[in-house]
């Protein structure tokens, strides 16, 4: 799978067994990071990130 760059537009804490602890995975607003396509789509669909220009995806 191809990596896609996204930029987080708001603070997001991954809701897993580590949520709320010092081991939580947290993405701060403004962070740009590359993810596999499905993971990038997950964050964009939930409104916490947007595709970085040149990595825009339309459709699934």
PQR file of N, CA, C, O and H, with PARSE charges and radii, in Angstrom:
ATOM      1  N   UNK A   1       0.829  -1.194   0.000 -0.4000 1.5000
ATOM      2  CA  UNK A   1       0.000   0.000   0.000 -0.0000 2.0000
ATOM      3  C   UNK A   1       0.867   1.249   0.000  0.5500 1.7000
ATOM      4  O   UNK A   1       1.956   1.266   0.574 -0.5500 1.4000
ATOM      5  N   UNK A   2       0.379   2.271  -0.639 -0.4000 1.5000
ATOM      6  CA  UNK A   2       1.112   3.530  -0.722 -0.0000 2.0000
ATOM      7  C   UNK A   2       0.918   4.350   0.550  0.5500 1.7000
ATOM      8  O   UNK A   2      -0.127   4.285   1.196 -0.5500 1.4000
ATOM      9  H   UNK A   2      -0.506   2.256  -1.106  0.4000 1.0000
ATOM     10  N   UNK A   3       1.940   5.117   0.893 -0.4000 1.5000
ATOM     11  CA  UNK A   3       1.820   6.038   2.015 -0.0000 2.0000
ATOM     12  C   UNK A   3       1.222   7.343   1.526  0.5500 1.7000
ATOM     13  O   UNK A   3       1.494   7.787   0.410 -0.5500 1.4000
ATOM     14  H   UNK A   3       2.790   5.170   0.367  0.4000 1.0000
ATOM     15  N   UNK A   4       0.405   7.953   2.374 -0.4000 1.5000
ATOM     16  CA  UNK A   4      -0.280   9.199   2.064 -0.0000 2.0000
ATOM     17  C   UNK A   4       0.002  10.171   3.204  0.5500 1.7000
ATOM     18  O   UNK A   4      -0.091   9.805   4.376 -0.5500 1.4000
ATOM     19  H   UNK A   4       0.185   7.593   3.281  0.4000 1.0000
ATOM     20  N   UNK A   5       0.346  11.410   2.860 -0.4000 1.5000
ATOM     21  CA  UNK A   5       0.595  12.418   3.892 -0.0000 2.0000
ATOM     22  C   UNK A   5      -0.701  13.106   4.278  0.5500 1.7000
ATOM     23  O   UNK A   5      -1.507  13.490   3.430 -0.5500 1.4000
ATOM     24  H   UNK A   5       0.421  11.707   1.908  0.4000 1.0000
ATOM     25  N   UNK A   6      -0.876  13.251   5.594 -0.4000 1.5000
ATOM     26  CA  UNK A   6      -2.010  14.000   6.114 -0.0000 2.0000
ATOM     27  C   UNK A   6      -1.510  14.999   7.141  0.5500 1.7000
ATOM     28  O   UNK A   6      -0.419  14.854   7.692 -0.5500 1.4000
ATOM     29  H   UNK A   6      -0.221  12.939   6.283  0.4000 1.0000
ATOM     30  N   UNK A   7      -2.328  16.019   7.389 -0.4000 1.5000
ATOM     31  CA  UNK A   7      -2.029  17.014   8.413 -0.0000 2.0000
ATOM     32  C   UNK A   7      -3.189  17.026   9.397  0.5500 1.7000
ATOM     33  O   UNK A   7      -4.347  17.173   9.005 -0.5500 1.4000
ATOM     34  H   UNK A   7      -3.215  16.136   6.942  0.4000 1.0000
ATOM     35  N   UNK A   8      -2.874  16.871  10.659 -0.4000 1.5000
ATOM     36  CA  UNK A   8      -3.908  16.891  11.691 -0.0000 2.0000
ATOM     37  C   UNK A   8      -4.382  18.321  11.892  0.5500 1.7000
ATOM     38  O   UNK A   8      -3.572  19.239  12.024 -0.5500 1.4000
ATOM     39  H   UNK A   8      -1.934  16.751  10.977  0.4000 1.0000
ATOM     40  N   UNK A   9      -5.694  18.506  11.915 -0.4000 1.5000
ATOM     41  CA  UNK A   9      -6.281  19.835  12.064 -0.0000 2.0000
ATOM     42  C   UNK A   9      -6.782  20.072  13.484  0.5500 1.7000
ATOM     43  O   UNK A   9      -7.159  21.189  13.837 -0.5500 1.4000
ATOM     44  H   UNK A   9      -6.351  17.760  11.808  0.4000 1.0000
ATOM     45  N   UNK A  10      -6.784  19.023  14.291 -0.4000 1.5000
ATOM     46  CA  UNK A  10      -7.119  19.161  15.703 -0.0000 2.0000
ATOM     47  C   UNK A  10      -6.399  18.082  16.496  0.5500 1.7000
ATOM     48  O   UNK A  10      -5.970  17.066  15.948 -0.5500 1.4000
ATOM     49  H   UNK A  10      -6.478  18.115  14.004  0.4000 1.0000
ATOM     50  N   UNK A  11      -6.276  18.317  17.774 -0.4000 1.5000
ATOM     51  CA  UNK A  11      -5.662  17.351  18.693 -0.0000 2.0000
ATOM     52  C   UNK A  11      -6.458  16.049  18.639  0.5500 1.7000
ATOM     53  O   UNK A  11      -7.688  16.068  18.679 -0.5500 1.4000
ATOM     54  H   UNK A  11      -6.624  19.142  18.220  0.4000 1.0000
ATOM     55  N   UNK A  12      -5.758  14.928  18.549 -0.4000 1.5000
ATOM     56  CA  UNK A  12      -6.443  13.629  18.499 -0.0000 2.0000
ATOM     57  C   UNK A  12      -5.676  12.607  19.325  0.5500 1.7000
ATOM     58  O   UNK A  12      -4.470  12.427  19.151 -0.5500 1.4000
ATOM     59  H   UNK A  12      -4.759  14.913  18.517  0.4000 1.0000
ATOM     60  N   UNK A  13      -6.393  11.936  20.229 -0.4000 1.5000
ATOM     61  CA  UNK A  13      -5.817  10.849  21.010 -0.0000 2.0000
ATOM     62  C   UNK A  13      -6.456   9.550  20.543  0.5500 1.7000
ATOM     63  O   UNK A  13      -7.681   9.429  20.511 -0.5500 1.4000
ATOM     64  H   UNK A  13      -7.373  12.082  20.370  0.4000 1.0000
ATOM     65  N   UNK A  14      -5.632   8.589  20.186 -0.4000 1.5000
ATOM     66  CA  UNK A  14      -6.125   7.291  19.720 -0.0000 2.0000
ATOM     67  C   UNK A  14      -6.849   6.610  20.878  0.5500 1.7000
ATOM     68  O   UNK A  14      -6.323   6.510  21.987 -0.5500 1.4000
ATOM     69  H   UNK A  14      -4.637   8.688  20.212  0.4000 1.0000
ATOM     70  N   UNK A  15      -8.059   6.146  20.599 -0.4000 1.5000
ATOM     71  CA  UNK A  15      -8.880   5.507  21.624 -0.0000 2.0000
ATOM     72  C   UNK A  15      -8.613   4.009  21.640  0.5500 1.7000
ATOM     73  O   UNK A  15      -9.319   3.227  21.003 -0.5500 1.4000
ATOM     74  H   UNK A  15      -8.486   6.228  19.698  0.4000 1.0000
ATOM     75  N   UNK A  16      -7.580   3.629  22.380 -0.4000 1.5000
ATOM     76  CA  UNK A  16      -7.236   2.218  22.534 -0.0000 2.0000
ATOM     77  C   UNK A  16      -6.964   1.954  24.012  0.5500 1.7000
ATOM     78  O   UNK A  16      -7.317   2.769  24.864 -0.5500 1.4000
ATOM     79  H   UNK A  16      -7.007   4.264  22.898  0.4000 1.0000
ATOM     80  N   UNK A  17      -6.347   0.837  24.312 -0.4000 1.5000
ATOM     81  CA  UNK A  17      -6.109   0.485  25.716 -0.0000 2.0000
ATOM     82  C   UNK A  17      -5.154   1.445  26.424  0.5500 1.7000
ATOM     83  O   UNK A  17      -5.057   1.417  27.651 -0.5500 1.4000
ATOM     84  H   UNK A  17      -6.061   0.175  23.620  0.4000 1.0000
ATOM     85  N   UNK A  18      -4.452   2.289  25.677 -0.4000 1.5000
ATOM     86  CA  UNK A  18      -3.512   3.241  26.269 -0.0000 2.0000
ATOM     87  C   UNK A  18      -4.102   4.645  26.423  0.5500 1.7000
ATOM     88  O   UNK A  18      -3.449   5.525  26.983 -0.5500 1.4000
ATOM     89  H   UNK A  18      -4.531   2.312  24.681  0.4000 1.0000
ATOM     90  N   UNK A  19      -5.318   4.866  25.939 -0.4000 1.5000
ATOM     91  CA  UNK A  19      -5.944   6.184  26.010 -0.0000 2.0000
ATOM     92  C   UNK A  19      -5.989   6.668  27.458  0.5500 1.7000
ATOM     93  O   UNK A  19      -6.331   5.917  28.372 -0.5500 1.4000
ATOM     94  H   UNK A  19      -5.848   4.150  25.484  0.4000 1.0000
ATOM     95  N   UNK A  20      -5.638   7.929  27.641 -0.4000 1.5000
ATOM     96  CA  UNK A  20      -5.676   8.519  28.969 -0.0000 2.0000
ATOM     97  C   UNK A  20      -4.468   8.215  29.838  0.5500 1.7000
ATOM     98  O   UNK A  20      -4.424   8.623  30.999 -0.5500 1.4000
ATOM     99  H   UNK A  20      -5.360   8.539  26.899  0.4000 1.0000
ATOM    100  N   UNK A  21      -3.488   7.506  29.293 -0.4000 1.5000
ATOM    101  CA  UNK A  21      -2.276   7.181  30.054 -0.0000 2.0000
ATOM    102  C   UNK A  21      -1.078   7.873  29.423  0.5500 1.7000
ATOM    103  O   UNK A  21      -1.193   8.520  28.382 -0.5500 1.4000
ATOM    104  H   UNK A  21      -3.524   7.175  28.350  0.4000 1.0000
ATOM    105  N   UNK A  22       0.074   7.728  30.068 -0.4000 1.5000
ATOM    106  CA  UNK A  22       1.286   8.319  29.502 -0.0000 2.0000
ATOM    107  C   UNK A  22       1.785   7.549  28.280  0.5500 1.7000
ATOM    108  O   UNK A  22       2.728   7.985  27.619 -0.5500 1.4000
ATOM    109  H   UNK A  22       0.168   7.202  30.913  0.4000 1.0000
ATOM    110  N   UNK A  23       1.165   6.416  27.975 -0.4000 1.5000
ATOM    111  CA  UNK A  23       1.525   5.623  26.789 -0.0000 2.0000
ATOM    112  C   UNK A  23       0.575   5.878  25.612  0.5500 1.7000
ATOM    113  O   UNK A  23       0.693   5.241  24.565 -0.5500 1.4000
ATOM    114  H   UNK A  23       0.399   6.062  28.511  0.4000 1.0000
ATOM    115  N   UNK A  24      -0.359   6.808  25.788 -0.4000 1.5000
ATOM    116  CA  UNK A  24      -1.341   7.104  24.744 -0.0000 2.0000
ATOM    117  C   UNK A  24      -0.654   7.620  23.480  0.5500 1.7000
ATOM    118  O   UNK A  24       0.360   8.314  23.551 -0.5500 1.4000
ATOM    119  H   UNK A  24      -0.455   7.326  26.638  0.4000 1.0000
ATOM    120  N   UNK A  25      -1.218   7.273  22.331 -0.4000 1.5000
ATOM    121  CA  UNK A  25      -0.755   7.817  21.056 -0.0000 2.0000
ATOM    122  C   UNK A  25      -1.545   9.092  20.801  0.5500 1.7000
ATOM    123  O   UNK A  25      -2.772   9.065  20.700 -0.5500 1.4000
ATOM    124  H   UNK A  25      -2.042   6.709  22.274  0.4000 1.0000
ATOM    125  N   UNK A  26      -0.830  10.212  20.696 -0.4000 1.5000
ATOM    126  CA  UNK A  26      -1.464  11.519  20.539 -0.0000 2.0000
ATOM    127  C   UNK A  26      -0.886  12.209  19.311  0.5500 1.7000
ATOM    128  O   UNK A  26       0.326  12.207  19.095 -0.5500 1.4000
ATOM    129  H   UNK A  26       0.167  10.235  20.778  0.4000 1.0000
ATOM    130  N   UNK A  27      -1.769  12.798  18.510 -0.4000 1.5000
ATOM    131  CA  UNK A  27      -1.368  13.588  17.352 -0.0000 2.0000
ATOM    132  C   UNK A  27      -1.849  15.014  17.593  0.5500 1.7000
ATOM    133  O   UNK A  27      -3.044  15.246  17.778 -0.5500 1.4000
ATOM    134  H   UNK A  27      -2.753  12.799  18.685  0.4000 1.0000
ATOM    135  N   UNK A  28      -0.928  15.962  17.591 -0.4000 1.5000
ATOM    136  CA  UNK A  28      -1.264  17.364  17.836 -0.0000 2.0000
ATOM    137  C   UNK A  28      -1.653  18.058  16.536  0.5500 1.7000
ATOM    138  O   UNK A  28      -1.176  17.697  15.460 -0.5500 1.4000
ATOM    139  H   UNK A  28       0.043  15.773  17.440  0.4000 1.0000
ATOM    140  N   UNK A  29      -2.524  19.057  16.645 -0.4000 1.5000
ATOM    141  CA  UNK A  29      -2.916  19.854  15.489 -0.0000 2.0000
ATOM    142  C   UNK A  29      -1.667  20.446  14.845  0.5500 1.7000
ATOM    143  O   UNK A  29      -0.778  20.944  15.536 -0.5500 1.4000
ATOM    144  H   UNK A  29      -2.911  19.350  17.519  0.4000 1.0000
ATOM    145  N   UNK A  30      -1.606  20.389  13.525 -0.4000 1.5000
ATOM    146  CA  UNK A  30      -0.473  20.917  12.774 -0.0000 2.0000
ATOM    147  C   UNK A  30       0.553  19.866  12.388  0.5500 1.7000
ATOM    148  O   UNK A  30       1.394  20.109  11.522 -0.5500 1.4000
ATOM    149  H   UNK A  30      -2.328  19.985  12.964  0.4000 1.0000
ATOM    150  N   UNK A  31       0.493  18.695  13.025 -0.4000 1.5000
ATOM    151  CA  UNK A  31       1.435  17.622  12.710 -0.0000 2.0000
ATOM    152  C   UNK A  31       1.148  17.056  11.326  0.5500 1.7000
ATOM    153  O   UNK A  31       0.001  16.737  11.011 -0.5500 1.4000
ATOM    154  H   UNK A  31      -0.190  18.497  13.728  0.4000 1.0000
ATOM    155  N   UNK A  32       2.180  16.930  10.500 -0.4000 1.5000
ATOM    156  CA  UNK A  32       2.071  16.287   9.194 -0.0000 2.0000
ATOM    157  C   UNK A  32       2.794  14.956   9.285  0.5500 1.7000
ATOM    158  O   UNK A  32       3.936  14.887   9.738 -0.5500 1.4000
ATOM    159  H   UNK A  32       3.112  17.189  10.756  0.4000 1.0000
ATOM    160  N   UNK A  33       2.118  13.897   8.849 -0.4000 1.5000
ATOM    161  CA  UNK A  33       2.665  12.548   8.995 -0.0000 2.0000
ATOM    162  C   UNK A  33       2.168  11.680   7.844  0.5500 1.7000
ATOM    163  O   UNK A  33       1.061  11.877   7.344 -0.5500 1.4000
ATOM    164  H   UNK A  33       1.190  13.952   8.482  0.4000 1.0000
ATOM    165  N   UNK A  34       2.986  10.722   7.427 -0.4000 1.5000
ATOM    166  CA  UNK A  34       2.601   9.782   6.371 -0.0000 2.0000
ATOM    167  C   UNK A  34       2.058   8.506   7.006  0.5500 1.7000
ATOM    168  O   UNK A  34       2.642   7.960   7.942 -0.5500 1.4000
ATOM    169  H   UNK A  34       3.885  10.561   7.834  0.4000 1.0000
ATOM    170  N   UNK A  35       0.934   8.045   6.477 -0.4000 1.5000
ATOM    171  CA  UNK A  35       0.296   6.811   6.920 -0.0000 2.0000
ATOM    172  C   UNK A  35      -0.035   5.961   5.701  0.5500 1.7000
ATOM    173  O   UNK A  35      -0.069   6.465   4.578 -0.5500 1.4000
ATOM    174  H   UNK A  35       0.459   8.488   5.717  0.4000 1.0000
ATOM    175  N   UNK A  36      -0.276   4.682   5.920 -0.4000 1.5000
ATOM    176  CA  UNK A  36      -0.827   3.855   4.857 -0.0000 2.0000
ATOM    177  C   UNK A  36      -2.186   4.441   4.496  0.5500 1.7000
ATOM    178  O   UNK A  36      -2.843   5.070   5.326 -0.5500 1.4000
ATOM    179  H   UNK A  36      -0.248   4.272   6.832  0.4000 1.0000
ATOM    180  N   UNK A  37      -2.597   4.230   3.259 -0.4000 1.5000
ATOM    181  CA  UNK A  37      -3.809   4.843   2.726 -0.0000 2.0000
ATOM    182  C   UNK A  37      -5.039   4.655   3.616  0.5500 1.7000
ATOM    183  O   UNK A  37      -5.777   5.610   3.859 -0.5500 1.4000
ATOM    184  H   UNK A  37      -2.063   3.720   2.585  0.4000 1.0000
ATOM    185  N   UNK A  38      -5.261   3.442   4.100 -0.4000 1.5000
ATOM    186  CA  UNK A  38      -6.451   3.171   4.928 -0.0000 2.0000
ATOM    187  C   UNK A  38      -6.414   3.944   6.239  0.5500 1.7000
ATOM    188  O   UNK A  38      -7.441   4.454   6.687 -0.5500 1.4000
ATOM    189  H   UNK A  38      -4.661   2.667   3.903  0.4000 1.0000
ATOM    190  N   UNK A  39      -5.248   4.036   6.853 -0.4000 1.5000
ATOM    191  CA  UNK A  39      -5.123   4.780   8.107 -0.0000 2.0000
ATOM    192  C   UNK A  39      -5.344   6.271   7.868  0.5500 1.7000
ATOM    193  O   UNK A  39      -6.026   6.930   8.653 -0.5500 1.4000
ATOM    194  H   UNK A  39      -4.414   3.622   6.489  0.4000 1.0000
ATOM    195  N   UNK A  40      -4.774   6.803   6.797 -0.4000 1.5000
ATOM    196  CA  UNK A  40      -4.963   8.210   6.461 -0.0000 2.0000
ATOM    197  C   UNK A  40      -6.445   8.501   6.254  0.5500 1.7000
ATOM    198  O   UNK A  40      -6.967   9.493   6.762 -0.5500 1.4000
ATOM    199  H   UNK A  40      -4.219   6.267   6.160  0.4000 1.0000
ATOM    200  N   UNK A  41      -7.109   7.644   5.517 -0.4000 1.5000
ATOM    201  CA  UNK A  41      -8.538   7.823   5.255 -0.0000 2.0000
ATOM    202  C   UNK A  41      -9.333   7.801   6.560  0.5500 1.7000
ATOM    203  O   UNK A  41     -10.290   8.560   6.711 -0.5500 1.4000
ATOM    204  H   UNK A  41      -6.684   6.838   5.103  0.4000 1.0000
ATOM    205  N   UNK A  42      -8.949   6.946   7.497 -0.4000 1.5000
ATOM    206  CA  UNK A  42      -9.604   6.848   8.807 -0.0000 2.0000
ATOM    207  C   UNK A  42      -9.611   8.209   9.505  0.5500 1.7000
ATOM    208  O   UNK A  42     -10.653   8.652   9.987 -0.5500 1.4000
ATOM    209  H   UNK A  42      -8.172   6.330   7.374  0.4000 1.0000
ATOM    210  N   UNK A  43      -8.457   8.870   9.562 -0.4000 1.5000
ATOM    211  CA  UNK A  43      -8.354  10.152  10.252 -0.0000 2.0000
ATOM    212  C   UNK A  43      -9.085  11.260   9.498  0.5500 1.7000
ATOM    213  O   UNK A  43      -9.742  12.098  10.115 -0.5500 1.4000
ATOM    214  H   UNK A  43      -7.610   8.509   9.171  0.4000 1.0000
ATOM    215  N   UNK A  44      -8.977  11.272   8.173 -0.4000 1.5000
ATOM    216  CA  UNK A  44      -9.640  12.299   7.365 -0.0000 2.0000
ATOM    217  C   UNK A  44     -11.157  12.160   7.468  0.5500 1.7000
ATOM    218  O   UNK A  44     -11.862  13.156   7.626 -0.5500 1.4000
ATOM    219  H   UNK A  44      -8.443  10.592   7.671  0.4000 1.0000
ATOM    220  N   UNK A  45     -11.655  10.942   7.382 -0.4000 1.5000
ATOM    221  CA  UNK A  45     -13.098  10.693   7.466 -0.0000 2.0000
ATOM    222  C   UNK A  45     -13.668  11.178   8.794  0.5500 1.7000
ATOM    223  O   UNK A  45     -14.806  11.646   8.845 -0.5500 1.4000
ATOM    224  H   UNK A  45     -11.083  10.132   7.254  0.4000 1.0000
ATOM    225  N   UNK A  46     -12.900  11.070   9.853 -0.4000 1.5000
ATOM    226  CA  UNK A  46     -13.351  11.487  11.182 -0.0000 2.0000
ATOM    227  C   UNK A  46     -13.185  12.981  11.432  0.5500 1.7000
ATOM    228  O   UNK A  46     -13.557  13.483  12.493 -0.5500 1.4000
ATOM    229  H   UNK A  46     -11.976  10.690   9.812  0.4000 1.0000
ATOM    230  N   UNK A  47     -12.632  13.684  10.462 -0.4000 1.5000
ATOM    231  CA  UNK A  47     -12.527  15.135  10.566 -0.0000 2.0000
ATOM    232  C   UNK A  47     -11.390  15.647  11.431  0.5500 1.7000
ATOM    233  O   UNK A  47     -11.381  16.821  11.801 -0.5500 1.4000
ATOM    234  H   UNK A  47     -12.330  13.277   9.600  0.4000 1.0000
ATOM    235  N   UNK A  48     -10.427  14.789  11.762 -0.4000 1.5000
ATOM    236  CA  UNK A  48      -9.306  15.233  12.591 -0.0000 2.0000
ATOM    237  C   UNK A  48      -8.063  15.537  11.764  0.5500 1.7000
ATOM    238  O   UNK A  48      -7.068  16.030  12.294 -0.5500 1.4000
ATOM    239  H   UNK A  48     -10.434  13.835  11.462  0.4000 1.0000
ATOM    240  N   UNK A  49      -8.116  15.243  10.459 -0.4000 1.5000
ATOM    241  CA  UNK A  49      -6.971  15.488   9.580 -0.0000 2.0000
ATOM    242  C   UNK A  49      -7.464  15.795   8.172  0.5500 1.7000
ATOM    243  O   UNK A  49      -8.623  15.561   7.829 -0.5500 1.4000
ATOM    244  H   UNK A  49      -8.925  14.842  10.028  0.4000 1.0000
ATOM    245  N   UNK A  50      -6.545  16.326   7.368 -0.4000 1.5000
ATOM    246  CA  UNK A  50      -6.840  16.572   5.954 -0.0000 2.0000
ATOM    247  C   UNK A  50      -5.646  16.099   5.137  0.5500 1.7000
ATOM    248  O   UNK A  50      -4.518  16.048   5.626 -0.5500 1.4000
ATOM    249  H   UNK A  50      -5.603  16.516   7.647  0.4000 1.0000
ATOM    250  N   UNK A  51      -5.914  15.761   3.897 -0.4000 1.5000
ATOM    251  CA  UNK A  51      -4.829  15.330   3.014 -0.0000 2.0000
ATOM    252  C   UNK A  51      -3.917  16.510   2.713  0.5500 1.7000
ATOM    253  O   UNK A  51      -4.388  17.633   2.536 -0.5500 1.4000
ATOM    254  H   UNK A  51      -6.831  15.803   3.499  0.4000 1.0000
ATOM    255  N   UNK A  52      -2.618  16.257   2.655 -0.4000 1.5000
ATOM    256  CA  UNK A  52      -1.645  17.277   2.288 -0.0000 2.0000
ATOM    257  C   UNK A  52      -1.692  17.426   0.775  0.5500 1.7000
ATOM    258  O   UNK A  52      -1.818  16.435   0.056 -0.5500 1.4000
ATOM    259  H   UNK A  52      -2.236  15.344   2.799  0.4000 1.0000
ATOM    260  N   UNK A  53      -1.593  18.640   0.294 -0.4000 1.5000
ATOM    261  CA  UNK A  53      -1.631  18.917  -1.138 -0.0000 2.0000
ATOM    262  C   UNK A  53      -0.702  17.973  -1.891  0.5500 1.7000
ATOM    263  O   UNK A  53       0.452  17.781  -1.508 -0.5500 1.4000
ATOM    264  H   UNK A  53      -1.491  19.445   0.878  0.4000 1.0000
ATOM    265  N   UNK A  54      -1.220  17.389  -2.964 -0.4000 1.5000
ATOM    266  CA  UNK A  54      -0.449  16.425  -3.740 -0.0000 2.0000
ATOM    267  C   UNK A  54      -0.729  15.002  -3.313  0.5500 1.7000
ATOM    268  O   UNK A  54      -0.367  14.057  -4.014 -0.5500 1.4000
ATOM    269  H   UNK A  54      -2.157  17.545  -3.276  0.4000 1.0000
ATOM    270  N   UNK A  55      -1.380  14.837  -2.150 -0.4000 1.5000
ATOM    271  CA  UNK A  55      -1.733  13.504  -1.662 -0.0000 2.0000
ATOM    272  C   UNK A  55      -3.241  13.337  -1.577  0.5500 1.7000
ATOM    273  O   UNK A  55      -3.730  12.349  -1.028 -0.5500 1.4000
ATOM    274  H   UNK A  55      -1.674  15.604  -1.580  0.4000 1.0000
ATOM    275  N   UNK A  56      -3.988  14.311  -2.126 -0.4000 1.5000
ATOM    276  CA  UNK A  56      -5.447  14.250  -2.041 -0.0000 2.0000
ATOM    277  C   UNK A  56      -5.982  12.965  -2.630  0.5500 1.7000
ATOM    278  O   UNK A  56      -5.514  12.496  -3.667 -0.5500 1.4000
ATOM    279  H   UNK A  56      -3.591  15.113  -2.572  0.4000 1.0000
ATOM    280  N   UNK A  57      -6.963  12.404  -1.957 -0.4000 1.5000
ATOM    281  CA  UNK A  57      -7.622  11.185  -2.427 -0.0000 2.0000
ATOM    282  C   UNK A  57      -9.099  11.502  -2.600  0.5500 1.7000
ATOM    283  O   UNK A  57      -9.720  12.105  -1.725 -0.5500 1.4000
ATOM    284  H   UNK A  57      -7.343  12.785  -1.115  0.4000 1.0000
ATOM    285  N   UNK A  58      -9.651  11.095  -3.724 -0.4000 1.5000
ATOM    286  CA  UNK A  58     -11.080  11.250  -3.943 -0.0000 2.0000
ATOM    287  C   UNK A  58     -11.653   9.871  -4.144  0.5500 1.7000
ATOM    288  O   UNK A  58     -11.114   9.065  -4.901 -0.5500 1.4000
ATOM    289  H   UNK A  58      -9.146  10.605  -4.435  0.4000 1.0000
ATOM    290  N   UNK A  59     -12.737   9.606  -3.470 -0.4000 1.5000
ATOM    291  CA  UNK A  59     -13.303   8.261  -3.537 -0.0000 2.0000
ATOM    292  C   UNK A  59     -12.518   7.321  -2.664  0.5500 1.7000
ATOM    293  O   UNK A  59     -11.672   7.747  -1.878 -0.5500 1.4000
ATOM    294  H   UNK A  59     -13.175  10.262  -2.855  0.4000 1.0000
ATOM    295  N   UNK A  60     -12.803   6.012  -2.804 -0.4000 1.5000
ATOM    296  CA  UNK A  60     -12.125   5.049  -1.929 -0.0000 2.0000
ATOM    297  C   UNK A  60     -11.259   4.121  -2.700  0.5500 1.7000
ATOM    298  O   UNK A  60     -10.617   3.248  -2.116 -0.5500 1.4000
ATOM    299  H   UNK A  60     -13.490   5.666  -3.443  0.4000 1.0000
TER
END
